[in-house]
Amino acid sequence: MTDPKRILMVAAHNKGEAMRMAAGLTLLDDRIEVAVWGAMPIGPAIDEQMQALDFADVPVAALNEADRVAQLAARILDSDVVYWV
């Protein structure tokens, strides 16, 4: 058995799809984290994925606009796998 991976999902261009993918990744035994680049859209599809991620204890964090590049770089360096959606 391999050690759990640290997976970072960056929700940038298609945030709804990024959230859906992150929710699907919770079926693995890996540590999932979501970083949101920019404003999160509002709607039932986003709400549904956010509920799934909350239920699975997946942290979803908005990147602070002032230093989001530095925040994202630190998270990338701490991750084994990065998805940018």
N, C-alpha and C positions, 0 to 999 in steps of 0.2 A: 504494500500500500504506500502511496506517495504522500508527502506532506501537502496540506491544503495550500492552494495558491492564493495570492492576494490579487484580486481583480478590481481594476478601476474602470468604471464606465463614465466617460465624459459626455454629458448631454449638451450638445452645442447646436447642431443644425436641425435635427429632428428629435426634439426632446421626448415626445410621446413614444417614439420607437425605441429610444434609448432606455426609457423607463420599462417598457415591455420586455426588452432584452435582459435588463438587469433582473426583473422579476423571474424570468425564465432561468437565469443562472443560479437562482436560489435553490434549484433542485440539486445542485452539486454541493459538495462539502467544503467549498472554497469560501473565503471571506470576500464579500462583495461590498463595494463602496461606490456611490454615485456623486460626481461633482457636476454641478449645473453651471454652464457658462452663459451668462446673460439671464434675462427674465424668463421665468417659467410660465408657459401659457396656462390658461384656465379653461377647464372643461371637464365633462364626465369621463372621457378617456384617460386624462391625466389623473383625475381623482381615483379612478379604479386602480391604476398602477401604483399610485402613492399608497393606497390602502394595503395592497399586496406587499409592497416593500416595507411598510411599517410593521405589518404582521410578521415578516421574516427578519425583523430587526436589522434591516439594511440602512446604514446612514446615508442620507441624502443631504448634501450641503451645497448651498449657493456660494459661488466664488465671489469674494468681495471685489468690486470693480477696481478699487484703488491698487490692489496688489495681487490680482488674480493670476497673473503669469507666474509669480513666485510661489503662490499657493499650489497651483497646478504642477509646477516643476517638482515641488517637494513630494506631492502625492504620487507623481509618476515614478520618482526614484524609489519610493517605498512599495511599489507594486511589481508583481511578476508579469502581469498581462494588463494592457491598456486598450480599451475600445473607445474610439472617438466617433460618435454618431451625431 
